[in-house]
Amino acid sequence: MSSKIQKDSLNIDLSEPASIPKIGIDRAIEIMRSGRLFRYGEFKNGKSEVASLEREFSQYIGSRYAVATNSCGSAMFIGLKSAGVVPGDKVLVNTFTLAPVPGAISHAGANPVFIESDENCRLDLNDLQHKAKSGAKLLLLSHMRGHIADMDKVQEICKTYEIRLIEDCAHTLGARWNRKASGTFGNAACFSLQTFKHINAGEGGILTTDDDDIAAQAILYAGSYMLYAQNGARPPLEVFERHKRLIPNFSLRMHEVTAAVARPQIDMLEERAKAWKKRYKWLADFLGEIEHVRLPDRDLKEDFIPSSIQFFLDNLSAEAISDILDHCRRRGLDIKWFGNPIPQGFTSTWEDWKYISDNQNLPYTQTMLHSLCDMRIPLTIKKAECRLIAQILNEAITLVESS
Ligand SMILES: Cc1ncc(COP(=O)(O)O)c(C=O)c1O
């Protein structure tokens, strides 16, 4: 019996991150030996790893400028400030997102106005249209777990109501909407290089923009001292003259080692995208055959890079879902659940962000999150393991249903 359980258990780590290429490791060691770990220096004249990353990343995205920071949360914070958000402002944001997103809004002293999510994990455009009249001047649009809303419609609403747009692309590096790169639809975009993202540098963020003033302010906020000329993808120096005495230095810079580890991964994105897409399809096909399991619809215009998979456990009570996931966990399959009444790991929801003072009513998102499950997709997962995942889940559902 015990060997049967062993055989039928999942023996892989779903949280296994993408590994660091040798060239990044070698460069990181070289930098540590040199002791030159800080991106700025009166000696370097813009030759730092971070500056090179800024240049290469902006070329990859197709933006004019890029500003490297210590996290995507920091990039969003300085992005909001550089786009003109001041304390007390309202900022529109999707409800279905991760804690650092409302955290960045709060860091800027602003108040989130949550937009509902539709039943496919995307921003609800009707609710956006409605709340666009709330007086908010900016939308921080989080493409949470890589689900991209109809960007043509988002842009149209933003234009009508004169709302600035910052995209949170923590989960959409390399993704496209209607063949246009995610991160090129608004005034600025923010990317994450945290371990579980498409580029793994441990921690790190990058803000991209085509806007001279947003770029110059973001560089100054990130903490460039008067060495901003060394940034790798920056606006002309005269733009800094408008801002350099007015912008505080928040010291949110990227480390040289972070950039050294990240740079070689830009060239790997295409290969990784293929590997993730293939694995997503295996999982989606197997999971899609199970009763009660529903995968979110994806728009044909959405070219997403699925480093994770989301699915709903429909028509089941919270108690039943909890029992199902417990059974799965006992067989080595750890599925995250956004409907868990007790927030765990990364899956807190807007109901847990009690520092936001007004009590917003978001019934559609609440219903959507009730049954929403989430799983990382390791780049090394095999087809047989995807099949086993579906088998374990299916058996857990059958067990709970029959009890
Ligand atoms: C959707 C989303 N946005 C932003 C962030 C913030 O990224 P970072 O951890 O680099 O601050 C995260 C982090 O996981 C995220 O999931």
The ligand as an ORCA input file, in Angstrom:
! r2SCAN-3c Opt
* xyz 0 1
  C       1.284     40.797    -10.071
  C       2.494     41.269     -9.353
  N       2.845     42.550     -9.459
  C       3.927     43.036     -8.836
  C       4.717     42.245     -8.043
  C       5.878     42.853     -7.334
  O       7.085     42.330     -7.712
  P       8.360     42.410     -6.770
  O       8.329     41.199     -5.900
  O       9.501     42.422     -7.736
  O       8.254     43.661     -5.998
  C       4.411     40.902     -7.908
  C       5.273     40.039     -7.078
  O       5.198     38.851     -7.034
  C       3.275     40.395     -8.573
  O       2.933     39.111     -8.468
*
